[in-house]
Amino acid sequence: MVFSMESTLYNHVLPIAANSCQNFVVLPTGAWSAGSLHPGGANVLFADGRVVFVKDSLSLAVWRSLGSRNGGEVVSDW
């Protein structure tokens, strides 16, 4: 079985608070956006244990870099 970004339960494909999409089958695949009931963004848990409110105005490129595990991106001013 080959796993891809679409077969995870969460990914950074969509921007914060975007409409999620899925295929509605037994093994759902799709793209789920981060979101919350807080207006203007979402609380995000980082791997180091901190929780940060991230604004939904964050650029998609930076958002995807924050979600990368081994892309080598350097994220500074976000």
mmCIF file of the N, C-alpha and C atoms, coordinates in Angstrom:
data_MODEL
# 
_entry.id   MODEL 
# 
loop_
_atom_site.group_PDB 
_atom_site.id 
_atom_site.type_symbol 
_atom_site.label_atom_id 
_atom_site.label_alt_id 
_atom_site.label_comp_id 
_atom_site.label_asym_id 
_atom_site.label_entity_id 
_atom_site.label_seq_id 
_atom_site.pdbx_PDB_ins_code 
_atom_site.Cartn_x 
_atom_site.Cartn_y 
_atom_site.Cartn_z 
_atom_site.occupancy 
_atom_site.B_iso_or_equiv 
_atom_site.pdbx_formal_charge 
_atom_site.auth_seq_id 
_atom_site.auth_comp_id 
_atom_site.auth_asym_id 
_atom_site.auth_atom_id 
_atom_site.pdbx_PDB_model_num 
ATOM 1   N N  . MET A 1 1  ? 0.845   -1.169 0.000  1.00 0.00 ? 1  MET A N  1 
ATOM 2   C CA . MET A 1 1  ? 0.000   0.000  0.000  1.00 0.00 ? 1  MET A CA 1 
ATOM 3   C C  . MET A 1 1  ? 0.893   1.235  0.000  1.00 0.00 ? 1  MET A C  1 
ATOM 4   N N  . VAL A 1 2  ? 0.600   2.164  -0.851 1.00 0.00 ? 2  VAL A N  1 
ATOM 5   C CA . VAL A 1 2  ? 1.368   3.399  -0.944 1.00 0.00 ? 2  VAL A CA 1 
ATOM 6   C C  . VAL A 1 2  ? 0.604   4.501  -0.222 1.00 0.00 ? 2  VAL A C  1 
ATOM 7   N N  . PHE A 1 3  ? 1.266   5.161  0.702  1.00 0.00 ? 3  PHE A N  1 
ATOM 8   C CA . PHE A 1 3  ? 0.649   6.261  1.427  1.00 0.00 ? 3  PHE A CA 1 
ATOM 9   C C  . PHE A 1 3  ? 1.130   7.580  0.850  1.00 0.00 ? 3  PHE A C  1 
ATOM 10  N N  . SER A 1 4  ? 0.241   8.506  0.763  1.00 0.00 ? 4  SER A N  1 
ATOM 11  C CA . SER A 1 4  ? 0.587   9.830  0.277  1.00 0.00 ? 4  SER A CA 1 
ATOM 12  C C  . SER A 1 4  ? -0.030  10.874 1.195  1.00 0.00 ? 4  SER A C  1 
ATOM 13  N N  . MET A 1 5  ? 0.212   12.128 0.888  1.00 0.00 ? 5  MET A N  1 
ATOM 14  C CA . MET A 1 5  ? -0.311  13.212 1.712  1.00 0.00 ? 5  MET A CA 1 
ATOM 15  C C  . MET A 1 5  ? -1.837  13.144 1.813  1.00 0.00 ? 5  MET A C  1 
ATOM 16  N N  . GLU A 1 6  ? -2.509  12.685 0.757  1.00 0.00 ? 6  GLU A N  1 
ATOM 17  C CA . GLU A 1 6  ? -3.968  12.627 0.768  1.00 0.00 ? 6  GLU A CA 1 
ATOM 18  C C  . GLU A 1 6  ? -4.509  11.539 1.685  1.00 0.00 ? 6  GLU A C  1 
ATOM 19  N N  . SER A 1 7  ? -3.685  10.562 2.063  1.00 0.00 ? 7  SER A N  1 
ATOM 20  C CA . SER A 1 7  ? -4.181  9.457  2.874  1.00 0.00 ? 7  SER A CA 1 
ATOM 21  C C  . SER A 1 7  ? -3.917  9.645  4.359  1.00 0.00 ? 7  SER A C  1 
ATOM 22  N N  . THR A 1 8  ? -3.441  10.802 4.755  1.00 0.00 ? 8  THR A N  1 
ATOM 23  C CA . THR A 1 8  ? -3.261  11.076 6.170  1.00 0.00 ? 8  THR A CA 1 
ATOM 24  C C  . THR A 1 8  ? -4.528  11.687 6.738  1.00 0.00 ? 8  THR A C  1 
ATOM 25  N N  . LEU A 1 9  ? -4.669  11.668 8.043  1.00 0.00 ? 9  LEU A N  1 
ATOM 26  C CA . LEU A 1 9  ? -5.845  12.270 8.650  1.00 0.00 ? 9  LEU A CA 1 
ATOM 27  C C  . LEU A 1 9  ? -5.720  13.779 8.747  1.00 0.00 ? 9  LEU A C  1 
ATOM 28  N N  . TYR A 1 10 ? -4.541  14.308 8.552  1.00 0.00 ? 10 TYR A N  1 
ATOM 29  C CA . TYR A 1 10 ? -4.345  15.755 8.562  1.00 0.00 ? 10 TYR A CA 1 
ATOM 30  C C  . TYR A 1 10 ? -3.121  16.100 7.720  1.00 0.00 ? 10 TYR A C  1 
ATOM 31  N N  . ASN A 1 11 ? -3.185  17.199 7.043  1.00 0.00 ? 11 ASN A N  1 
ATOM 32  C CA . ASN A 1 11 ? -2.032  17.673 6.291  1.00 0.00 ? 11 ASN A CA 1 
ATOM 33  C C  . ASN A 1 11 ? -2.111  19.188 6.129  1.00 0.00 ? 11 ASN A C  1 
ATOM 34  N N  . HIS A 1 12 ? -1.082  19.784 5.585  1.00 0.00 ? 12 HIS A N  1 
ATOM 35  C CA . HIS A 1 12 ? -1.017  21.233 5.408  1.00 0.00 ? 12 HIS A CA 1 
ATOM 36  C C  . HIS A 1 12 ? -1.241  21.635 3.955  1.00 0.00 ? 12 HIS A C  1 
ATOM 37  N N  . VAL A 1 13 ? -2.053  20.893 3.237  1.00 0.00 ? 13 VAL A N  1 
ATOM 38  C CA . VAL A 1 13 ? -2.331  21.208 1.841  1.00 0.00 ? 13 VAL A CA 1 
ATOM 39  C C  . VAL A 1 13 ? -3.154  22.482 1.733  1.00 0.00 ? 13 VAL A C  1 
ATOM 40  N N  . LEU A 1 14 ? -4.150  22.626 2.579  1.00 0.00 ? 14 LEU A N  1 
ATOM 41  C CA . LEU A 1 14 ? -5.057  23.770 2.538  1.00 0.00 ? 14 LEU A CA 1 
ATOM 42  C C  . LEU A 1 14 ? -4.658  24.829 3.549  1.00 0.00 ? 14 LEU A C  1 
ATOM 43  N N  . PRO A 1 15 ? -4.997  26.082 3.295  1.00 0.00 ? 15 PRO A N  1 
ATOM 44  C CA . PRO A 1 15 ? -4.719  27.126 4.282  1.00 0.00 ? 15 PRO A CA 1 
ATOM 45  C C  . PRO A 1 15 ? -5.592  26.981 5.524  1.00 0.00 ? 15 PRO A C  1 
ATOM 46  N N  . ILE A 1 16 ? -5.255  27.688 6.574  1.00 0.00 ? 16 ILE A N  1 
ATOM 47  C CA . ILE A 1 16 ? -6.031  27.665 7.815  1.00 0.00 ? 16 ILE A CA 1 
ATOM 48  C C  . ILE A 1 16 ? -7.446  28.152 7.530  1.00 0.00 ? 16 ILE A C  1 
ATOM 49  N N  . ALA A 1 17 ? -8.426  27.452 8.064  1.00 0.00 ? 17 ALA A N  1 
ATOM 50  C CA . ALA A 1 17 ? -9.849  27.786 7.977  1.00 0.00 ? 17 ALA A CA 1 
ATOM 51  C C  . ALA A 1 17 ? -10.438 27.627 6.578  1.00 0.00 ? 17 ALA A C  1 
ATOM 52  N N  . ALA A 1 18 ? -9.740  26.967 5.669  1.00 0.00 ? 18 ALA A N  1 
ATOM 53  C CA . ALA A 1 18 ? -10.313 26.687 4.346  1.00 0.00 ? 18 ALA A CA 1 
ATOM 54  C C  . ALA A 1 18 ? -11.313 25.547 4.466  1.00 0.00 ? 18 ALA A C  1 
ATOM 55  N N  . ASN A 1 19 ? -12.160 25.396 3.489  1.00 0.00 ? 19 ASN A N  1 
ATOM 56  C CA . ASN A 1 19 ? -13.095 24.276 3.485  1.00 0.00 ? 19 ASN A CA 1 
ATOM 57  C C  . ASN A 1 19 ? -12.330 22.980 3.245  1.00 0.00 ? 19 ASN A C  1 
ATOM 58  N N  . SER A 1 20 ? -12.568 21.985 4.100  1.00 0.00 ? 20 SER A N  1 
ATOM 59  C CA . SER A 1 20 ? -11.942 20.677 3.933  1.00 0.00 ? 20 SER A CA 1 
ATOM 60  C C  . SER A 1 20 ? -12.685 19.900 2.863  1.00 0.00 ? 20 SER A C  1 
ATOM 61  N N  . CYS A 1 21 ? -12.029 18.900 2.304  1.00 0.00 ? 21 CYS A N  1 
ATOM 62  C CA . CYS A 1 21 ? -12.700 18.053 1.307  1.00 0.00 ? 21 CYS A CA 1 
ATOM 63  C C  . CYS A 1 21 ? -12.269 16.609 1.513  1.00 0.00 ? 21 CYS A C  1 
ATOM 64  N N  . GLN A 1 22 ? -13.180 15.692 1.239  1.00 0.00 ? 22 GLN A N  1 
ATOM 65  C CA . GLN A 1 22 ? -12.876 14.271 1.329  1.00 0.00 ? 22 GLN A CA 1 
ATOM 66  C C  . GLN A 1 22 ? -13.758 13.506 0.369  1.00 0.00 ? 22 GLN A C  1 
ATOM 67  N N  . ASN A 1 23 ? -13.467 12.217 0.199  1.00 0.00 ? 23 ASN A N  1 
ATOM 68  C CA . ASN A 1 23 ? -14.187 11.422 -0.782 1.00 0.00 ? 23 ASN A CA 1 
ATOM 69  C C  . ASN A 1 23 ? -15.357 10.630 -0.200 1.00 0.00 ? 23 ASN A C  1 
ATOM 70  N N  . PHE A 1 24 ? -15.562 10.626 1.108  1.00 0.00 ? 24 PHE A N  1 
ATOM 71  C CA . PHE A 1 24 ? -16.707 9.990  1.767  1.00 0.00 ? 24 PHE A CA 1 
ATOM 72  C C  . PHE A 1 24 ? -16.869 8.510  1.418  1.00 0.00 ? 24 PHE A C  1 
ATOM 73  N N  . VAL A 1 25 ? -15.797 7.754  1.525  1.00 0.00 ? 25 VAL A N  1 
ATOM 74  C CA . VAL A 1 25 ? -15.849 6.300  1.353  1.00 0.00 ? 25 VAL A CA 1 
ATOM 75  C C  . VAL A 1 25 ? -15.408 5.656  2.661  1.00 0.00 ? 25 VAL A C  1 
ATOM 76  N N  . VAL A 1 26 ? -15.314 4.324  2.683  1.00 0.00 ? 26 VAL A N  1 
ATOM 77  C CA . VAL A 1 26 ? -14.974 3.598  3.903  1.00 0.00 ? 26 VAL A CA 1 
ATOM 78  C C  . VAL A 1 26 ? -13.616 4.041  4.443  1.00 0.00 ? 26 VAL A C  1 
ATOM 79  N N  . LEU A 1 27 ? -12.620 4.152  3.593  1.00 0.00 ? 27 LEU A N  1 
ATOM 80  C CA . LEU A 1 27 ? -11.300 4.652  3.986  1.00 0.00 ? 27 LEU A CA 1 
ATOM 81  C C  . LEU A 1 27 ? -11.176 6.061  3.419  1.00 0.00 ? 27 LEU A C  1 
ATOM 82  N N  . PRO A 1 28 ? -11.585 7.070  4.198  1.00 0.00 ? 28 PRO A N  1 
ATOM 83  C CA . PRO A 1 28 ? -11.623 8.426  3.647  1.00 0.00 ? 28 PRO A CA 1 
ATOM 84  C C  . PRO A 1 28 ? -10.235 8.984  3.350  1.00 0.00 ? 28 PRO A C  1 
ATOM 85  N N  . THR A 1 29 ? -10.140 9.651  2.234  1.00 0.00 ? 29 THR A N  1 
ATOM 86  C CA . THR A 1 29 ? -8.947  10.400 1.892  1.00 0.00 ? 29 THR A CA 1 
ATOM 87  C C  . THR A 1 29 ? -9.393  11.808 1.526  1.00 0.00 ? 29 THR A C  1 
ATOM 88  N N  . GLY A 1 30 ? -8.493  12.739 1.619  1.00 0.00 ? 30 GLY A N  1 
ATOM 89  C CA . GLY A 1 30 ? -8.858  14.103 1.286  1.00 0.00 ? 30 GLY A CA 1 
ATOM 90  C C  . GLY A 1 30 ? -7.848  15.078 1.826  1.00 0.00 ? 30 GLY A C  1 
ATOM 91  N N  . ALA A 1 31 ? -8.305  16.293 1.984  1.00 0.00 ? 31 ALA A N  1 
ATOM 92  C CA . ALA A 1 31 ? -7.466  17.362 2.526  1.00 0.00 ? 31 ALA A CA 1 
ATOM 93  C C  . ALA A 1 31 ? -8.261  18.054 3.614  1.00 0.00 ? 31 ALA A C  1 
ATOM 94  N N  . TRP A 1 32 ? -7.753  18.029 4.820  1.00 0.00 ? 32 TRP A N  1 
ATOM 95  C CA . TRP A 1 32 ? -8.433  18.634 5.960  1.00 0.00 ? 32 TRP A CA 1 
ATOM 96  C C  . TRP A 1 32 ? -7.665  19.873 6.378  1.00 0.00 ? 32 TRP A C  1 
ATOM 97  N N  . SER A 1 33 ? -8.377  20.955 6.517  1.00 0.00 ? 33 SER A N  1 
ATOM 98  C CA . SER A 1 33 ? -7.711  22.195 6.914  1.00 0.00 ? 33 SER A CA 1 
ATOM 99  C C  . SER A 1 33 ? -7.693  22.324 8.433  1.00 0.00 ? 33 SER A C  1 
ATOM 100 N N  . ALA A 1 34 ? -6.724  23.084 8.920  1.00 0.00 ? 34 ALA A N  1 
ATOM 101 C CA . ALA A 1 34 ? -6.683  23.414 10.342 1.00 0.00 ? 34 ALA A CA 1 
ATOM 102 C C  . ALA A 1 34 ? -7.734  24.482 10.594 1.00 0.00 ? 34 ALA A C  1 
ATOM 103 N N  . GLY A 1 35 ? -8.360  24.422 11.711 1.00 0.00 ? 35 GLY A N  1 
ATOM 104 C CA . GLY A 1 35 ? -9.358  25.431 12.019 1.00 0.00 ? 35 GLY A CA 1 
ATOM 105 C C  . GLY A 1 35 ? -9.735  25.375 13.481 1.00 0.00 ? 35 GLY A C  1 
ATOM 106 N N  . SER A 1 36 ? -10.477 26.362 13.899 1.00 0.00 ? 36 SER A N  1 
ATOM 107 C CA . SER A 1 36 ? -10.954 26.393 15.263 1.00 0.00 ? 36 SER A CA 1 
ATOM 108 C C  . SER A 1 36 ? -12.146 27.324 15.330 1.00 0.00 ? 36 SER A C  1 
ATOM 109 N N  . LEU A 1 37 ? -12.738 27.408 16.479 1.00 0.00 ? 37 LEU A N  1 
ATOM 110 C CA . LEU A 1 37 ? -13.848 28.328 16.677 1.00 0.00 ? 37 LEU A CA 1 
ATOM 111 C C  . LEU A 1 37 ? -13.351 29.738 16.999 1.00 0.00 ? 37 LEU A C  1 
ATOM 112 N N  . HIS A 1 38 ? -12.048 29.911 17.088 1.00 0.00 ? 38 HIS A N  1 
ATOM 113 C CA . HIS A 1 38 ? -11.463 31.230 17.331 1.00 0.00 ? 38 HIS A CA 1 
ATOM 114 C C  . HIS A 1 38 ? -11.451 31.997 16.008 1.00 0.00 ? 38 HIS A C  1 
ATOM 115 N N  . PRO A 1 39 ? -11.967 33.211 15.986 1.00 0.00 ? 39 PRO A N  1 
ATOM 116 C CA . PRO A 1 39 ? -11.952 33.961 14.734 1.00 0.00 ? 39 PRO A CA 1 
ATOM 117 C C  . PRO A 1 39 ? -10.543 34.389 14.347 1.00 0.00 ? 39 PRO A C  1 
ATOM 118 N N  . GLY A 1 40 ? -10.227 34.299 13.063 1.00 0.00 ? 40 GLY A N  1 
ATOM 119 C CA . GLY A 1 40 ? -8.963  34.815 12.565 1.00 0.00 ? 40 GLY A CA 1 
ATOM 120 C C  . GLY A 1 40 ? -7.794  33.865 12.555 1.00 0.00 ? 40 GLY A C  1 
ATOM 121 N N  . GLY A 1 41 ? -7.992  32.608 12.925 1.00 0.00 ? 41 GLY A N  1 
ATOM 122 C CA . GLY A 1 41 ? -6.881  31.665 12.912 1.00 0.00 ? 41 GLY A CA 1 
ATOM 123 C C  . GLY A 1 41 ? -7.175  30.411 13.692 1.00 0.00 ? 41 GLY A C  1 
ATOM 124 N N  . ALA A 1 42 ? -6.116  29.739 14.105 1.00 0.00 ? 42 ALA A N  1 
ATOM 125 C CA . ALA A 1 42 ? -6.266  28.482 14.835 1.00 0.00 ? 42 ALA A CA 1 
ATOM 126 C C  . ALA A 1 42 ? -5.113  28.313 15.817 1.00 0.00 ? 42 ALA A C  1 
ATOM 127 N N  . ASN A 1 43 ? -5.382  27.635 16.926 1.00 0.00 ? 43 ASN A N  1 
ATOM 128 C CA . ASN A 1 43 ? -4.320  27.250 17.848 1.00 0.00 ? 43 ASN A CA 1 
ATOM 129 C C  . ASN A 1 43 ? -3.618  26.037 17.263 1.00 0.00 ? 43 ASN A C  1 
ATOM 130 N N  . VAL A 1 44 ? -2.310  26.094 17.193 1.00 0.00 ? 44 VAL A N  1 
ATOM 131 C CA . VAL A 1 44 ? -1.517  25.045 16.554 1.00 0.00 ? 44 VAL A CA 1 
ATOM 132 C C  . VAL A 1 44 ? -0.548  24.463 17.573 1.00 0.00 ? 44 VAL A C  1 
ATOM 133 N N  . LEU A 1 45 ? -0.552  23.144 17.703 1.00 0.00 ? 45 LEU A N  1 
ATOM 134 C CA . LEU A 1 45 ? 0.369   22.434 18.587 1.00 0.00 ? 45 LEU A CA 1 
ATOM 135 C C  . LEU A 1 45 ? 1.602   22.045 17.787 1.00 0.00 ? 45 LEU A C  1 
ATOM 136 N N  . PHE A 1 46 ? 2.766   22.478 18.239 1.00 0.00 ? 46 PHE A N  1 
ATOM 137 C CA . PHE A 1 46 ? 4.020   22.144 17.585 1.00 0.00 ? 46 PHE A CA 1 
ATOM 138 C C  . PHE A 1 46 ? 4.636   20.914 18.248 1.00 0.00 ? 46 PHE A C  1 
ATOM 139 N N  . ALA A 1 47 ? 5.558   20.278 17.546 1.00 0.00 ? 47 ALA A N  1 
ATOM 140 C CA . ALA A 1 47 ? 6.180   19.048 18.044 1.00 0.00 ? 47 ALA A CA 1 
ATOM 141 C C  . ALA A 1 47 ? 6.969   19.267 19.326 1.00 0.00 ? 47 ALA A C  1 
ATOM 142 N N  . ASP A 1 48 ? 7.396   20.498 19.602 1.00 0.00 ? 48 ASP A N  1 
ATOM 143 C CA . ASP A 1 48 ? 8.132   20.765 20.830 1.00 0.00 ? 48 ASP A CA 1 
ATOM 144 C C  . ASP A 1 48 ? 7.209   21.013 22.022 1.00 0.00 ? 48 ASP A C  1 
ATOM 145 N N  . GLY A 1 49 ? 5.894   20.889 21.815 1.00 0.00 ? 49 GLY A N  1 
ATOM 146 C CA . GLY A 1 49 ? 4.932   20.991 22.904 1.00 0.00 ? 49 GLY A CA 1 
ATOM 147 C C  . GLY A 1 49 ? 4.286   22.358 23.079 1.00 0.00 ? 49 GLY A C  1 
ATOM 148 N N  . ARG A 1 50 ? 4.753   23.366 22.365 1.00 0.00 ? 50 ARG A N  1 
ATOM 149 C CA . ARG A 1 50 ? 4.142   24.692 22.522 1.00 0.00 ? 50 ARG A CA 1 
ATOM 150 C C  . ARG A 1 50 ? 2.891   24.814 21.661 1.00 0.00 ? 50 ARG A C  1 
ATOM 151 N N  . VAL A 1 51 ? 1.992   25.650 22.106 1.00 0.00 ? 51 VAL A N  1 
ATOM 152 C CA . VAL A 1 51 ? 0.773   25.941 21.362 1.00 0.00 ? 51 VAL A CA 1 
ATOM 153 C C  . VAL A 1 51 ? 0.797   27.420 21.008 1.00 0.00 ? 51 VAL A C  1 
ATOM 154 N N  . VAL A 1 52 ? 0.593   27.717 19.736 1.00 0.00 ? 52 VAL A N  1 
ATOM 155 C CA . VAL A 1 52 ? 0.667   29.089 19.238 1.00 0.00 ? 52 VAL A CA 1 
ATOM 156 C C  . VAL A 1 52 ? -0.583  29.372 18.409 1.00 0.00 ? 52 VAL A C  1 
ATOM 157 N N  . PHE A 1 53 ? -1.163  30.566 18.579 1.00 0.00 ? 53 PHE A N  1 
ATOM 158 C CA . PHE A 1 53 ? -2.258  30.983 17.726 1.00 0.00 ? 53 PHE A CA 1 
ATOM 159 C C  . PHE A 1 53 ? -1.662  31.472 16.415 1.00 0.00 ? 53 PHE A C  1 
ATOM 160 N N  . VAL A 1 54 ? -2.052  30.832 15.307 1.00 0.00 ? 54 VAL A N  1 
ATOM 161 C CA . VAL A 1 54 ? -1.541  31.185 13.990 1.00 0.00 ? 54 VAL A CA 1 
ATOM 162 C C  . VAL A 1 54 ? -2.674  31.835 13.210 1.00 0.00 ? 54 VAL A C  1 
ATOM 163 N N  . LYS A 1 55 ? -2.436  33.036 12.710 1.00 0.00 ? 55 LYS A N  1 
ATOM 164 C CA . LYS A 1 55 ? -3.457  33.770 11.972 1.00 0.00 ? 55 LYS A CA 1 
ATOM 165 C C  . LYS A 1 55 ? -3.742  33.119 10.628 1.00 0.00 ? 55 LYS A C  1 
ATOM 166 N N  . ASP A 1 56 ? -5.002  33.186 10.208 1.00 0.00 ? 56 ASP A N  1 
ATOM 167 C CA . ASP A 1 56 ? -5.360  32.595 8.921  1.00 0.00 ? 56 ASP A CA 1 
ATOM 168 C C  . ASP A 1 56 ? -4.888  33.439 7.738  1.00 0.00 ? 56 ASP A C  1 
ATOM 169 N N  . SER A 1 57 ? -4.276  34.588 8.004  1.00 0.00 ? 57 SER A N  1 
ATOM 170 C CA . SER A 1 57 ? -3.696  35.414 6.944  1.00 0.00 ? 57 SER A CA 1 
ATOM 171 C C  . SER A 1 57 ? -2.270  34.986 6.599  1.00 0.00 ? 57 SER A C  1 
ATOM 172 N N  . LEU A 1 58 ? -1.748  33.984 7.306  1.00 0.00 ? 58 LEU A N  1 
ATOM 173 C CA . LEU A 1 58 ? -0.408  33.459 7.038  1.00 0.00 ? 58 LEU A CA 1 
ATOM 174 C C  . LEU A 1 58 ? -0.352  32.939 5.609  1.00 0.00 ? 58 LEU A C  1 
ATOM 175 N N  . SER A 1 59 ? 0.722   33.221 4.902  1.00 0.00 ? 59 SER A N  1 
ATOM 176 C CA . SER A 1 59 ? 0.822   32.770 3.506  1.00 0.00 ? 59 SER A CA 1 
ATOM 177 C C  . SER A 1 59 ? 0.822   31.247 3.440  1.00 0.00 ? 59 SER A C  1 
ATOM 178 N N  . LEU A 1 60 ? 0.268   30.715 2.374  1.00 0.00 ? 60 LEU A N  1 
ATOM 179 C CA . LEU A 1 60 ? 0.186   29.270 2.209  1.00 0.00 ? 60 LEU A CA 1 
ATOM 180 C C  . LEU A 1 60 ? 1.573   28.642 2.141  1.00 0.00 ? 60 LEU A C  1 
ATOM 181 N N  . ALA A 1 61 ? 2.530   29.329 1.527  1.00 0.00 ? 61 ALA A N  1 
ATOM 182 C CA . ALA A 1 61 ? 3.895   28.795 1.441  1.00 0.00 ? 61 ALA A CA 1 
ATOM 183 C C  . ALA A 1 61 ? 4.518   28.628 2.830  1.00 0.00 ? 61 ALA A C  1 
ATOM 184 N N  . VAL A 1 62 ? 4.324   29.605 3.706  1.00 0.00 ? 62 VAL A N  1 
ATOM 185 C CA . VAL A 1 62 ? 4.864   29.513 5.063  1.00 0.00 ? 62 VAL A CA 1 
ATOM 186 C C  . VAL A 1 62 ? 4.116   28.445 5.849  1.00 0.00 ? 62 VAL A C  1 
ATOM 187 N N  . TRP A 1 63 ? 2.796   28.380 5.699  1.00 0.00 ? 63 TRP A N  1 
ATOM 188 C CA . TRP A 1 63 ? 1.994   27.365 6.383  1.00 0.00 ? 63 TRP A CA 1 
ATOM 189 C C  . TRP A 1 63 ? 2.460   25.963 6.001  1.00 0.00 ? 63 TRP A C  1 
ATOM 190 N N  . ARG A 1 64 ? 2.697   25.745 4.728  1.00 0.00 ? 64 ARG A N  1 
ATOM 191 C CA . ARG A 1 64 ? 3.171   24.431 4.274  1.00 0.00 ? 64 ARG A CA 1 
ATOM 192 C C  . ARG A 1 64 ? 4.568   24.147 4.795  1.00 0.00 ? 64 ARG A C  1 
ATOM 193 N N  . SER A 1 65 ? 5.422   25.169 4.877  1.00 0.00 ? 65 SER A N  1 
ATOM 194 C CA . SER A 1 65 ? 6.761   24.974 5.431  1.00 0.00 ? 65 SER A CA 1 
ATOM 195 C C  . SER A 1 65 ? 6.695   24.587 6.902  1.00 0.00 ? 65 SER A C  1 
ATOM 196 N N  . LEU A 1 66 ? 5.777   25.182 7.654  1.00 0.00 ? 66 LEU A N  1 
ATOM 197 C CA . LEU A 1 66 ? 5.614   24.820 9.063  1.00 0.00 ? 66 LEU A CA 1 
ATOM 198 C C  . LEU A 1 66 ? 5.176   23.370 9.225  1.00 0.00 ? 66 LEU A C  1 
ATOM 199 N N  . GLY A 1 67 ? 4.456   22.852 8.251  1.00 0.00 ? 67 GLY A N  1 
ATOM 200 C CA . GLY A 1 67 ? 3.981   21.474 8.328  1.00 0.00 ? 67 GLY A CA 1 
ATOM 201 C C  . GLY A 1 67 ? 4.920   20.452 7.743  1.00 0.00 ? 67 GLY A C  1 
ATOM 202 N N  . SER A 1 68 ? 6.059   20.893 7.227  1.00 0.00 ? 68 SER A N  1 
ATOM 203 C CA . SER A 1 68 ? 7.003   19.973 6.603  1.00 0.00 ? 68 SER A CA 1 
ATOM 204 C C  . SER A 1 68 ? 7.876   19.303 7.653  1.00 0.00 ? 68 SER A C  1 
ATOM 205 N N  . ARG A 1 69 ? 8.117   18.059 7.458  1.00 0.00 ? 69 ARG A N  1 
ATOM 206 C CA . ARG A 1 69 ? 8.931   17.326 8.416  1.00 0.00 ? 69 ARG A CA 1 
ATOM 207 C C  . ARG A 1 69 ? 10.393  17.267 8.004  1.00 0.00 ? 69 ARG A C  1 
ATOM 208 N N  . ASN A 1 70 ? 10.651  17.269 6.709  1.00 0.00 ? 70 ASN A N  1 
ATOM 209 C CA . ASN A 1 70 ? 12.048  17.136 6.294  1.00 0.00 ? 70 ASN A CA 1 
ATOM 210 C C  . ASN A 1 70 ? 12.347  17.894 5.001  1.00 0.00 ? 70 ASN A C  1 
ATOM 211 N N  . GLY A 1 71 ? 11.664  19.010 4.779  1.00 0.00 ? 71 GLY A N  1 
ATOM 212 C CA . GLY A 1 71 ? 11.864  19.769 3.563  1.00 0.00 ? 71 GLY A CA 1 
ATOM 213 C C  . GLY A 1 71 ? 13.068  20.697 3.604  1.00 0.00 ? 71 GLY A C  1 
ATOM 214 N N  . GLY A 1 72 ? 13.616  20.913 4.795  1.00 0.00 ? 72 GLY A N  1 
ATOM 215 C CA . GLY A 1 72 ? 14.769  21.787 4.929  1.00 0.00 ? 72 GLY A CA 1 
ATOM 216 C C  . GLY A 1 72 ? 14.432  23.262 4.894  1.00 0.00 ? 72 GLY A C  1 
ATOM 217 N N  . GLU A 1 73 ? 13.138  23.601 4.935  1.00 0.00 ? 73 GLU A N  1 
ATOM 218 C CA . GLU A 1 73 ? 12.755  25.006 4.910  1.00 0.00 ? 73 GLU A CA 1 
ATOM 219 C C  . GLU A 1 73 ? 13.172  25.710 6.187  1.00 0.00 ? 73 GLU A C  1 
ATOM 220 N N  . VAL A 1 74 ? 13.510  26.961 6.060  1.00 0.00 ? 74 VAL A N  1 
ATOM 221 C CA . VAL A 1 74 ? 13.815  27.789 7.208  1.00 0.00 ? 74 VAL A CA 1 
ATOM 222 C C  . VAL A 1 74 ? 12.668  28.793 7.347  1.00 0.00 ? 74 VAL A C  1 
ATOM 223 N N  . VAL A 1 75 ? 11.985  28.738 8.459  1.00 0.00 ? 75 VAL A N  1 
ATOM 224 C CA . VAL A 1 75 ? 10.863  29.642 8.678  1.00 0.00 ? 75 VAL A CA 1 
ATOM 225 C C  . VAL A 1 75 ? 11.286  30.593 9.783  1.00 0.00 ? 75 VAL A C  1 
ATOM 226 N N  . SER A 1 76 ? 11.332  31.875 9.458  1.00 0.00 ? 76 SER A N  1 
ATOM 227 C CA . SER A 1 76 ? 11.760  32.841 10.474 1.00 0.00 ? 76 SER A CA 1 
ATOM 228 C C  . SER A 1 76 ? 10.604  33.765 10.848 1.00 0.00 ? 76 SER A C  1 
ATOM 229 N N  . ASP A 1 77 ? 10.328  34.780 10.082 1.00 0.00 ? 77 ASP A N  1 
ATOM 230 C CA . ASP A 1 77 ? 9.295   35.763 10.422 1.00 0.00 ? 77 ASP A CA 1 
ATOM 231 C C  . ASP A 1 77 ? 7.937   35.325 9.925  1.00 0.00 ? 77 ASP A C  1 
ATOM 232 N N  . TRP A 1 78 ? 7.152   34.762 10.791 1.00 0.00 ? 78 TRP A N  1 
ATOM 233 C CA . TRP A 1 78 ? 5.802   34.348 10.418 1.00 0.00 ? 78 TRP A CA 1 
ATOM 234 C C  . TRP A 1 78 ? 4.873   34.827 11.463 1.00 0.00 ? 78 TRP A C  1 
# 
